[in-house]
């Protein structure tokens, strides 16, 4: 079976590197999802900030494209992770609409 994709999104750079090496994928097709968080509409920052503060993830959020696995963490950690993913997906949508992807 042959698998094809125009883009592959990962949660961490380590995952992206592994996919490129293991499956011989061009690195320009593998993107860390969180790298699009900065492209998301600013209006959602007000919704996400409280979740990040309660989870303890607010320090450094936005400084890294990594979306860390909340497994075993608090409900707030899961909520913050979901908020990070949501923000990044909105950034991907914005990039697609603006022709940057």
JOCORTA-V908234 format. One line per field, one symbol per residue. phi: phi as a letter, one per 40 degrees, with the letter a starting at -180 (. if undefined). burial: + if it has 24 or more other C-alpha atoms within 12 Angstrom, else -. A space follows every 10 residues. Layout:
# JOCORTA-V908234
phi->???
burial->???
This chain:
# JOCORTA-V908234
phi->.bbbacabbb cbcccccccc ccbfbccccb bcdccccccc dcccdcccdc cccccgcccg cgcbccbccc dgcccccccc cccccdcccc ccccccccgc b
burial->-------+++ ++---++-+- ---------+ ++++++++++ ----+--++- ++--+-+--- ++--++++-- -----+++++ ++++++++++ ++-------- -
